[in-house]
Amino acid sequence: MSDNSFNNQGQSPYSIPQNDPSYQPPNYNAPSEPSGLSIASIILAFFCSPIGIILGIMATVRAKKNNVSKAWPLVGLILSVVIFLISLTLIILLGTVFVGIFEQCADLGQGIHEVDGVTYTCG
């Protein structure tokens, strides 16, 4: 019986060819340095997330066009979108709370009122 796990030269079929000139090692896109747009997108995610989203999209498109890693642009884009959605949710929630308070004051009139253990100061 012959062992089929080795070729004629005694090498495993899964070994890396040593003397094959046509062999090219795999080209992995290693994470690169973050671009200025990526950094700006990450920073603006905390201060003005809509602009952070725009810069994140621009940085992602530029990274794809230049065939470099999209890791940093995606971090800026995702962070900007998440913070934008959280901000939007908070604005909607606070808006509904204040609308309820204003309606309550409109019904009660000016002055200090206590309704169900809650004190409203309307004026």
Protein Blocks (a to p, Z undefined) as FASTA:
>chain_A
ZZfkbcfkopafkbccfklmkbccddddddddddfklmmmmmmmmmommlmmmmmmmmmm
mmmmnopafklmmmmmmmmmmmmmmmmmmmmmmmmmmmmmmmmmmmnogcdddeehiacd
dZZ
